[in-house]
Each structure stands twice: as structure tokens, then as C-alpha cells.
């Protein structure tokens, strides 16, 4: 028990508007791609948990969907997933982009964090894209919105200033033992990670409208008895017949591209060859169906477990 007095450990939520780089930051902090990323907003739909270990202790990061004005049942679930996370953590990282204006969305997040009573670190991301004066202006704009334990400018993509961020986190986390083994990177089921990696490739390959209307379900995931490879069968769900045609592409070219790129990422994660088969099905307006939203893995009850 003496050792535990020296260790700090705790749960940390990554909170922010869509597309500020929460998933990219989390991946770079743990040094492994677990959360999917793309330039499109609302890429992250579910809470994703990863684990950072060092001699100082353990930080369990919870990446959350971007907080936005919900337009359908899926959107409502995403906002709930983000906001409810604050009840289950020891601290919060609020990610923003550099700028001289805190809009209604940022004001809402500030009030939410204030109400939570959590220690909060403001993270100004994407500093590699702006001049130093802009970073200072951002600090001046945000510093009084709520109480911050620290304000840390970073570039998640370039891994700049991440050591400073980790140092500040360990400073505010409670003393205690590790919650997970030191070699654990995530507690996400491998099926869920595989589904997300397929969705990421679709997000990156398809046009602006379609990706918001797709979900990915893993129908089968089984390692062969001799350990030579893992067979995965997956279905991409979309909302329109016209979307199905675009996802498959002429002579199946687009679906092959999505499958090939996803397979490479899944093989890296499993450290094993993968035989991946993907189908495409239409479920009209599934994002507005309570039943289908839950069926495809977006169930509020699961967040309370």
C-alpha cells in the first residue's frame, strides 16, 4: 500500500465542440491509434476509453463525441454520451481551437464544466496552424469563462507540448493504485474498434453527406483455430438506396478501397492477418429510430454500466 501513495491515477474526460481534435489528441497521448479520426465533424459517436501508463501512475482518458445541437436520435445520444461522462471522471480536458471568440457552444460547455465542480485544464489545440499572438488572444478570451487548473497550448497532430499536458494532469489527479494492468491500452471490445476503423475509412473516402448516415456492425469476428488469421464479416448500414450505390461504387471499387484500408489498420491492431468481408444494407432514416440507434451500438443504458 505504501507504493500507492506515490502513484496518481484517475479518469479524465476529453470535452469539446466537434472537430477540435479530441480523438487525435488521445491517440497521440497513448501512442496508439484507438479512436478514429477524420476532417468531418461528429466523427466520434461513442465514449472511447484508453489508458496511459507511466512511472507516475495511470490516466484513463475518455474521448467523447463533440457537443453540438442534436438534430436526430443519434445526435441526442452523442450529446448525452459526452455530457454524462462528466459524472464519472476525476478531471476534464476542454479542447478548443485558437480564436478570439467564445460562441454559444463554448459558453454552454463552460457552464457545464462549472456545474460539474471538476478540475479543468483548457487545451488550446492546433497551435501549429497559427501565430503565437493568436494563442495569447485565445488565452485572454477563455481564461475567465470558468476556473482552470492550467491552460496548455498543444498541437495534437505534431505531438507538441503533450509532456506539459501530462505533467499538469498528474498534478491534479488523486493518489491511488492503477485501475488497469500496465500493458492495457483500452477496454474497448475489439469488435467495436474494428467497426470504427471501417467507419473511419468510409468517412475519409466518401462525400460530405453520406458519412453521417452510416453505421457499421460486426456480424462475425473469429480467429481461426490455428491462429493464422481472423475472419471478420461486417455490414455498413446506410439510409438511402442511392447512398448504397455510392458506398459500393462502380464495379465495387469504393467498397474494396474502404475494406482494403480498414483491413490494414485492423491487422496492425491485432498483429495478425485479417480476412475482411463487408456488405452494405439500407435502413431508411435509422438515425431517427430509437430501436435502430440502440441496435447499432448507441444505447444510453450501456453508458450507465
Residue, then its C-alpha position, 0 to 999 in steps of 0.5 A: x500500500x505504501x507504493x500507492x501513495x506515490x502513484x496518481x491515477x484517475x479518469x479524465x474526460x476529453x470535452x469539446x465542440x466537434x472537430x477540435x481534435x479530441x480523438x487525435x489528441x488521445x491517440x497521440x497521448x497513448x501512442x496508439x491509434x484507438x479512436x478514429x479520426x477524420x476532417x468531418x465533424x461528429x466523427x466520434x459517436x461513442x465514449x472511447x476509453x484508453x489508458x496511459x501508463x507511466x512511472x507516475x501512475x495511470x490516466x484513463x482518458x475518455x474521448x467523447x463525441x463533440x457537443x453540438x445541437x442534436x438534430x436526430x436520435x443519434x445526435x441526442x445520444x452523442x450529446x448525452x454520451x459526452x455530457x454524462x461522462x462528466x459524472x464519472x471522471x476525476x478531471x476534464x480536458x476542454x479542447x478548443x481551437x485558437x480564436x478570439x471568440x467564445x460562441x454559444x457552444x463554448x459558453x454552454x460547455x463552460x457552464x457545464x464544466x462549472x456545474x460539474x465542480x471538476x478540475x479543468x485544464x483548457x487545451x488550446x489545440x492546433x497551435x501549429x496552424x497559427x501565430x503565437x499572438x493568436x494563442x495569447x488572444x485565445x488565452x485572454x478570451x477563455x481564461x475567465x469563462x470558468x476556473x482552470x487548473x492550467x491552460x496548455x497550448x498543444x498541437x495534437x497532430x505534431x505531438x507538441x507540448x503533450x509532456x506539459x499536458x501530462x505533467x499538469x494532469x498528474x498534478x491534479x489527479x488523486x493518489x491511488x493504485x492503477x485501475x488497469x494492468x500496465x500493458x492495457x491500452x483500452x477496454x474497448x471490445x475489439x469488435x467495436x474498434x474494428x467497426x470504427x476503423x471501417x467507419x473511419x475509412x468510409x468517412x475519409x473516402x466518401x462525400x460530405x453527406x453520406x458519412x453521417x448516415x452510416x453505421x457499421x456492425x460486426x456480424x462475425x469476428x473469429x480467429x481461426x483455430x490455428x491462429x493464422x488469421x481472423x475472419x471478420x464479416x461486417x455490414x455498413x448500414x446506410x439510409x438511402x438506396x442511392x447512398x448504397x450505390x455510392x458506398x459500393x461504387x462502380x464495379x465495387x471499387x469504393x467498397x474494396x478501397x474502404x475494406x482494403x484500408x480498414x483491413x490494414x489498420x485492423x491487422x496492425x491492431x491485432x498483429x495478425x492477418x485479417x480476412x475482411x468481408x463487408x456488405x452494405x444494407x439500407x435502413x431508411x432514416x435509422x438515425x431517427x429510430x430509437x430501436x435502430x440507434x440502440x441496435x447499432x451500438x448507441x444505447x444510453x443504458x450501456x453508458x450507465x454500466 
